[in-house]
Amino acid sequence: MRRVAVIGPGRVGTALGMALDRAGYRIVAVAGRSRQGSDDFVRRLPSARSMAAAYAARGAELVLVCVGDDALVEVVRRVAAADAVAEGSRWVHTSGGYGTDVLEPVRLAGAAVAACHPAQTFPDPDTGLAALPGTSWAVTADEGDLGWARVLVTDLRGSPVTVDAGSRTLYHAGLTVGSNATATVVTLARDLLLGAGVTDPSQFLGPLVTTSASNAASRGAAALTGPVRRGDAGTVARQLDELRTVLPEAVEAYLALSRLALRHARRAGLGDEAAAAVAAVLDN
């Protein structure tokens, strides 16, 4: 399976196209909604020709569908309805929240299907490409298709992990919180440090966030630190008072995160009296 078409030449599709090219696959076609995205893809991968999705799929042995979640069902349906699915071709989508059910139209048309999602962030194609080696991938496929899907992931220098189709939404929610919610919280922390006169917040947040995230990923609630974990209700109250004065739009987020932290702190051993004191501040 070496002739590849990529449908959806965004950051993920372009990065994976480049990775497959390096792995010896031939990228023959790309289909995208925007001319700019397709042109950028072809500039990076001159072996590919830009064309409509149905034409791209017809000449490919492997079709990689990297469109957004909300567009996935319609793109697959439209290509299948155009009788553009090559018999025996392999189709893979990279959406985290879907299993293979969304690929049913192309499976019925004679293709083998799999869902392969990289647990990685792709701020741009080059950064995403550089981060792919060692990345874990959630692989969902029927038993007969797991083998080739896992080989595809290893060809991309990734680590395949089988995830049941019924668990994909919860799996994706976990990654969304771990990545997007983390980035949102760190952005808020950056704003607070800038407000405190720290001109380069990355000096503080880079090491702190990296270590905190790594510890939490491996140890869960046991890795929690800070005033809520210690039961320092007075510190929490002072921080809330300051936020209400200088950055009131951050108060709601601070409260929500602190209540969640308190729940984890209880699990990690925070005593009832200290927990109650912190809860009283958060509920005041």
N, C-alpha and C positions, 0 to 999 in steps of 0.2 A: 504494500500500500504506500506508494510514493508520490503519486500525483495529487496535489492538495489544492483545494479551493477554500478560501476564507471568506465567509459571509459576515460582515461587520468589522471593518478595518479601523476600529477604535484603538485605544491604548492596549487593551488586552489582545485583541486580534492581531495587531501589528507585532507586538512583542512575541506572541506565540508563533506567528509566521516566520519571524527572524530566527527563533529557536529551532523550529523544524527545519528551516533551510540549513542551519549549522549542523543539524543531525543527519543530513543527507537526503531529506525529503525535497521534492521539487514543487515549489509553489507556482502553480500555473494560472491561477485566476483569483480575483478579488471582486467582491460585490459590496457596495456600500451606498448609503443614502446620500452622502455628500461627495461632491467631486473632489473637494480638498482632501478628505480622508483617504479616498482611493488613490489620488495622485501621490500623496505622501507614502502610502504603502508601496506603490510601484517604484517610487524613487529609491526606497530602501531595498526592495526585492524586484529587480528588473525582469526576472523571469515571469512575473505575474502580469496578466492582462486584466484590465478593468472592464467589467461587463455586468449585465443584469444577473441577479441571483440564479435564475433558472438556467441560463447559459453557463454560468460558472459551475454549477453542480453537475451538469451533464457530462463534462469531460474529466471529472475528478474521481479518484478512487477513495480519497478521504476528504470529507467536507467538515470543516470546523465552523460552527455557528457561534459567533461571539457578539450577538446583538444584545440589547438590553432586555431585562426580564419581561417587560410589558409587550415587547415586540416579538418575542420568540415564537409564540404560538402562531401568529399570523404569518410570519416569514416561512416557517416550516410548512404550514398549510398551503400557502401560495405556490411554493416550489413543487410540492407533491401534486397539486392540482394541475400544474403545467406539464405533468408527465416528464419531469426533469431529473428523476432519481435513477441513477445507473444501477442496474441489477448487480448485487454483490458489493456495492460501495459501503463504506463505513461512515456513519454520521456521528459527530460528537458535539454536544453543546457545552458551554462553559458556565452556565448559570448555577449559582450555589443553591438556590431554593427549589429547583425542579429536579425530578428524577427523569426517567426515560419516557414517561407517559406523553410528554409534549412532542416527542419524536415519533409517535405512533403513525402519523400519515406516511412518513418516509419508510418506516419499518414495513407497513403494509404494501408499500411499493417495491419492496425487495432489498432494502438496506439493513445492515446490522447497525445497532444504535448503542450509545453509551452517554452518560453524563459525567463529565470530568471537570471538577472545579478546583482551581489552584487557590490555596489559602494564603494569598499574597496580595499586596497592594500595588497598583500600577499607576503612579502619578503621571508617568509618561512612558512611552514604549521602551526607551533605552534603560531607564531605571528598573522597569519591570523585567526586562530581559536579564539584566545583571543579577536580579534577586531570585530568578527561577531555580538555579541549582540548589538542591536540598529542600525545596518547598514541598510541603505535604499537599496532596491532592485528594479530594473526596471523589471516589469512583463508584458509580452506580450503574449496574448493567445486569442483564440476565446471566445466568451461570455460564452459558455458552459464549458470551461476549466479554466476560471479565478478563480473560487472558490477553486478548489483543489490546483492550483498553488499558490494562496495567502496563503492557509493553510500551504503548504510546507515551504514557506518563514517564516511564523510565528513560525513554528516548529524549524526553524533554528535561532529563536530569532531575526529575522529581521523585517523590516517594508516594506511591499509591496506597490509599487507605480505603477499604470498602465501607461504604455508608449505605444503609438500607434506604430504599426509596421513600418509605413512610417517615423517615427521620430527617429528610433533607431540609424542611422548613425550619425545624428546631436547630439543626446544625448551622444553617445560614444565619439564623437569629443570633446564635452565639458568636459567630464571626463578626456580624454587624456591630454588636455591642463591643466586642474586643477591639475592633479596628476603628470604625467610624465614631462610636461613642467616645472611645479613648481620645481620638484626635480632637473631638469637640471639647472635651474636658481640658485637654492640654492647651487648647487655644484660649479657653477661659482663664486658665492659670497664667498663661502668657500675658493676657490683658491685665490681670491683677498685678503681676510683677512690674509691668510697664507703668502702671499707675503708682506703684511704690517707688518709682524712680530708677528701677533696674534697666539699664539701657540694652543689655544683652541677656534676655531671659534664658536663652539656650544654655548659657553657662551653668545655670542651676537646674533647669528642667531636663536637659539632655541626659545627664547621668542618673538623676533621680527617677525620672519616668522609666527609663530603660531598665533599671534595677528593680523598681517596684513592679513593673509589668512582668518581668521574668520570674520574680519571686511568687507573684500571685498565680501565674500560670502553672507553676510547679507545686505550690503549697496551699493554694486556695486561701480561706479565711485566716489561716495561721500566719500569713505574710502581712496581714493588715497592721499598719502603724498609725500614729498620729493622735490628735486629741480625743477623737471619738473612741478609738480603741483603748486609750488609757483612762477614759472616763473623766476627762478634764472639762467639765461642764462650763467652768468659768471662761476658759479659752474659747470654747465654741460660742458662748454668749458675746464675748468681745468681738469676735470675727463677724458675727451676724450684725452687731450694732454698726461696725465699720462699713460693712457692705451696704447696709440700708442707707447710709449717709453718702458714700462715694460712688457706689455702683449698684443701685437698687434692682436693676434688671438681672443681676446675678444671684439674688437672694433665693428665688424659687429653685434654681438649679442646686445651689449650696444645700438647701434644706432637703431636697430629694436625695442627693448623693449622701448626705450625712445620715439620713434615716436608713438608707440601704447599708451604709457602713456600720451603723449601730446594730442592725440585724446580724451582720457577719461578726461583729465584735462579741455579741452574746454567744454565738456559736464557738468563738475562739476562747471563751472563758471570762469575759467581762462580768463582774459581779452584778447582782440585781440592783443594789443600792446605787452604784455608779451609773449603771445603765438607765435607771429611772431618772437620775438627775440630768443626764444628757437629753433624755426624751422630753423632759419638762421644758428645757430650753428650746428644743426644736418645735415644740407644740405651742409655745408662748406667742 
